Structures are given as structure tokens and as C-alpha cells.
Amino acid sequence: MLKPISNQPVEKSGHSKKQEQWVRRIAIGVAIAYLALVLFIPALNVFYQAFRSGFGPFFTNFRDPHFLAAIQLTVIVAAIVLPINTLFGLCAAWAIARHKIPGRAFIVSIIDLPFSISPVVAGLMIVLLYGRNGWFGPLIQSANLQIIFALPGIIIASLFVTLPFVARSVIPVLEETGPEQEEAAKTLGANDWQIFWRITLPNIRWGLLYGVILTNARAMGEFGAVAVVSGNLIGKTQTLPLFVEEAYKQYQTQSAFSAAALLACLGLISLVAKEILERQQGSSRPIGIRKA
Amino acid sequence: MAISFNNPRKKLLTSLGGLLHLSWPWRITIGYLSIMLLLPMAALLWMSATKDPSEFWRIATSPVALSAYDVTFVTAFVTALINGVFGTLIAWVLVRYDFPFKRIIDATIDLPFALPTAVAGLTIATVYSPAGWIGSLVAPFGIQIAFTRFGVGIAMLFISLPFVVRTVQPVLRELESEVEEAAWSLGASNSQTFWRIIIPQLISPILIGVALGFSRAVGEYGSIVIVASNIPFKDLIAPVLIFQRLEQYDYYGATVIGVVLLAVSLAILFAINLVQAWGRRYA
């Protein structure tokens, strides 16, 4: 019915070959038609809607102070979340790959939890912890701080949903390279920092960059968890994805799609960078999918 | 008697001692995970225990909640199965056949991971609305997709698309063609080879991909809240119900639905681990 393209020693009759060619064409046709319906047409529509009246309306949006405020907030959140979760991811990957302790597999699956927990549930947990009636509510209020409906809440929510990416992409690389080079450096008298900067980091750089790119894409694009904790105060706690939804609800289709096109560009850049890094690494390692 | 009473305490002390002797990367990792993940989960469970279990049960099985589970879990299950079939076909086509733009198409499979969900929701709502590119094609037949349960399904198809493709693809690539050739040379037909040799090896990755896609679709909020009309008993999903409860400051009600969703997610995670262990055993 279906045949591989590998050279096959068994001769087929002309009839069966013709039949196989038809199966092949139909299979490719159905696959592409499905992808078009679910993926390609919606993706192209973003840019069509954003630019169908030319570039003018698209750039007019950059004069909207709320739009600019949303871009600014999104960048600030990513700029804070990225270093924190990169450091944590490196540390966790280092611990898991190099300092084996009992119960290690369990901790690895805990790191993966944010992939399985609904972003809305994540946001809810953060509200229950840091909200006015939450566990730390009285403490936060007495210190005159605000976390929920403010920047810290958005940062905590983004930290939560992007927690696994760096660790997940660095662990396999660390495990593949093994500790031999680091041990050799140690016996030659290198200290821990020297070993990290000169041996470990160069070895894991592509995996690390891959994790950082995925963290960035998710931090800038997160919607559910941020929507719960931000309160969506226009111009104050509205990130770019929240701006998209708000504009759409207000029937401002053009500004919704302008913001969406900007976010889609971010997604495309991440995708291209990811593709390049996967070739550098020589293997495809989609995140969120553990090696079977 | 005294010894048996003392033992657990001693055990606890030694394990605490072990924790203190951990290397600093472990201490930071466990500390960060506790603050970022375990503490919030504890707060959720604590909140769910503040009222009587019968009250919990009443809210968890209220008609609006049951209808939200129906929309969420049934739609997610059906779309995960659809993606199981088409995802396997796409993986097959990408691994076994050559055609123009194959590499680009392969790369775009990951788009749902990279595209923010708000963008996905916005564009699907537009394309599948009665005035949209695809919505206008089916509107004359009285079918409405956006702002109905079908729209929820399309959004779920979109966000869970990469999972099956990406779990099946590497397995398909590593399948040894010798086994298939041996089957042919022993006189097996193409369809026999396909159903008896290839499919059995793909079952475990397909199951894992379907489960991962289901898990992702169950928790999805961003794209669906935009595509659906979010009307109870029509197309309201459980995560949106949590959000609406929070908007009404009904923290307990939100928590109850949240605990149900969390329990389902953890159950799926557990099932995936079982399938993976089973797959390794028969690999």
C-alpha cells in the first residue's frame, strides 16, 4: 500500500508501481490539505489582515500609547524572566546531569510539571499565594507591595510557565558530553569557574541558546497565566498578547492584527533560530516532547 | 516500643541531614522548585480543603462544571485522535516521500509551539468566522465554526498538531528498512507489511503523542477564549470557567475546577510515563 523510498530489492509489477504512485500522491495531498486548513491558512491570514490596507495602518498603531506600553511591558517581562530562568535551568541541568542523587527522575518530572499544568491553573495558584486573601497576602500588604495585578505577578506567572525550557534543552547535551573533559580540567588544576566558562559552557552553548529562545518566545507570548494575574489594566499591566485580545473584543481589528503580526514575527524568528540550532546540534529535539 | 516510636523521627533527621549535605546546585534547584512549583500547588490544595468535601463535590459536579468538562475533555479527546491519524500521516509523508518545499513544511510543524496562543485564537476566529476565508465556504450549509464547539475543536487541533508528528517522526526514521524488505521477500503484500510490521512499532509513539496533545488541549486557554463564545452549556471550557469564577472573586469555586483540571493533567502525565516505560520494554 505505502512504500518507502529506500532501494528495495523486490521487483514490483508495473500495475502495483502505478498504484503506489497514486497512494503516494494522495498521502502527500491529504497531509498538505490538512496542514493548510489547520496551520498554513490561519498563519498567512495574520499577515494578510495586518497588511491588507498597506503598511500605513500597521505603522499608525505605533502611535497608540497603549500599544507602545504593551510592547514595553512585554520586553521588560522577558528581560527579567530570561536571566532568572536561564540561571535556574543551568543550575538544575548541572545538578541533574553531574550530581546524581536518589530520586533524581522524580525531580526531573517535577521540572516538567509546568508543561502539563493549564496556564490558567498556574495563574490561579499564584493568585492564591500572593493575592490579597492569599497565604502571603497580609505579609505583602504590610510591606506595602503589590504583586497581583502588577508587574511582579506577571513576572512570577511567566517564570512559572517558562521554568522547564532551559533545563530541558541543556540536560541531554550535558549527558551526551559526559564529565570526562571537566574531570581532566580539574586534575590539571582548573577551578570551578574556569571549568564552567572554558569547558562546560562551550559544550552546551547550542542547547542553552535553544532553551533561551524557547523561554523568550513563551515569556513574550504567554497569555493564560498572565491574563489571570495581570488584571489587564490598559497601559499598565497589559502585555502584547493581552492587547491582542482586548483590541479584538473592542472590534479594533486592525490594531489587533498589527499586534498579532508583531508577535507572529517573534514566533517566526524563534522558529528559524530553532531550526538553525537543531542543525548545529545535529539532532531534532522538540521541546515538550520527551525522548521516548 | 520506644525504638519503633523513635525510628521515623530518626529517619526524618537523617534525610534532613542528607538534604543539608547536598551540593549547592541541588540546593538551589530544589529550593527554586519548591518556591515556584510546590508552594503554589500546596496553596491550591490548601484552598480546596478549606470547605467541606461535600461542598467541593457539589461545585465540582455542578451542571455548569459538568458541561464544561464535557466540552473540554470530549473535544480535546476527539481532536487528539484526529491529530493522531493526520499526525501519523504527516510524519509518514515527511519521512518517506520527497516533494517540493518539504523542509519548510517540516519546519512549520513547530509553529503552534512558537506562535503565541492569542495570535492563534485571533486568526482562527477570523478565518473560520462566517465572513472568513474558510468559514464563508461552509456557512451556506448552515455550519458555523467560530464561536461554537467546532471552533474550540479547530483551536485544539492547531495547538496539539506538533505532538504526534514529532513523536512519530524519529521512530519512523529509525525503522530498519531491512525488516520491511525481509517481509516483502517472504511474500508479504505492501498492506500486510504496513499493518503487521510498521504500525505495531509506531503504536507507542502515536499513543504518547496523542496523550501529550490531549494534555495540552485540555489546559489550553488563550486561543480558545478568543475563538469560542464562552457561553455556559454551549462552548465554555473548564479553564475559561476558572477564569470567570476568579473574575467574580469566587476563589473557592475557581479552586475546585482548578483541582479537577490539575488531577486530570497529573493522571495523563502518569499514563504517558507508563506508556513510555512499556514502549521501552518492547522496543
Interface residues (C-beta under 8 A of the other chain):
Chain A: M1 L2 K3 P4 I5 S6 Q8 P9 V10 S16 E20 R24 A27 I28 V30 A31 I32 Y34 L35 L37 V38 L39 F40 I41 P42 A43 N45 V46 Q49 F88 C91 A92 W94 A95 I96 R98 H99 I101 I107 S109 I110 I111 D112 L113 P114 S116 I117 S118 P119 V120 V121 A122 L124 M125 I126 V127 L128 L129 G131 N133 G134 W135 I156 L159 F160 L163 L214 A217 M220 G221 E222 F223 G224 A227 V228 L240 P241 L242 V244 E245 Y248 T253 A256 F257 A260 L263 A264 L266 G267 L268 S270 L271 V272 K274 E275 S284 P286 I287 G288 I289 R290 A292
Chain B: L22 S23 P25 W26 I28 T29 I30 Y32 L33 M36 L37 L38 L39 P40 M41 A43 L44 W46 M47 F86 L89 I90 W92 V93 L94 R96 Y97 D98 F99 I105 A107 T108 I109 D110 L111 P112 F113 A114 L115 P116 T117 A118 V119 A120 G121 L122 T123 I124 A125 T126 V127 G132 W133 I134 I154 L157 F158 L161 P162 F163 R166 T167 Q169 P170 V171 S177 E180 E181 W184 S185 S189 N190 S191 F194 S204 P205 I208 G209 L212 S215 R216 V218 G219 E220 Y221 G222 V225 I226 P239 V240 I242 F243 L246 Y251 A254 T255 G258 L261 L262 S265 L266 I268 L269 N273 Q276 G279 R280
